């Protein structure tokens, strides 16, 4: 299973539209039952407390999310907006909170793809580098081809859908490459 994560808790974020489009591409490639979608804006904030760092202190809401989206995953796609020159603090907090319980089973030995989105020109390159460093520390392997997507407001229609054809082509190619990287899409040529 691959989990696609929209890495912000900002309600109505543009990041979510890009993450969901990536989820759709992966679902078409490998089957909807093999891909899950997790938007941090949808998860309850009940897990945020100082007890989350104690063994046995994890809130049941977070345990449920971890059991459904993190532990059974073979790979992750992190779609991360640029916040203050990096990735959102809530994404780091989520990774930290999951890491208290079943530390080695969360990310170690698993593969990850990184997609950065920004309203500016760099597509969150620095944030993807920071996130890759965190994931490497946890034992995950990141796909070398990170995908920066810049000027995202110009790539969407007024309904908030990603419509820019060249961007959709690049995203689909990246999804194919990641499916091959994880080993769930053998023998398909990336175009």
Secondary structure as UniProt FT lines:
FT   STRAND          2..6
FT   TURN            11..12
FT   HELIX           14..30
FT   HELIX           32..34
FT   STRAND          35..39
FT   HELIX           40..42
FT   HELIX           45..47
FT   HELIX           50..53
FT   TURN            55..56
FT   HELIX           60..65
FT   HELIX           66..70
FT   TURN            71..72
FT   STRAND          75..81
FT   TURN            84..85
FT   HELIX           89..100
FT   HELIX           103..106
FT   TURN            108..109
FT   STRAND          111..117
FT   TURN            123..124
FT   HELIX           125..137
FT   TURN            138..139
FT   STRAND          141..142
FT   STRAND          147..149
FT   HELIX           152..155
FT   TURN            158..159
FT   HELIX           165..182
//
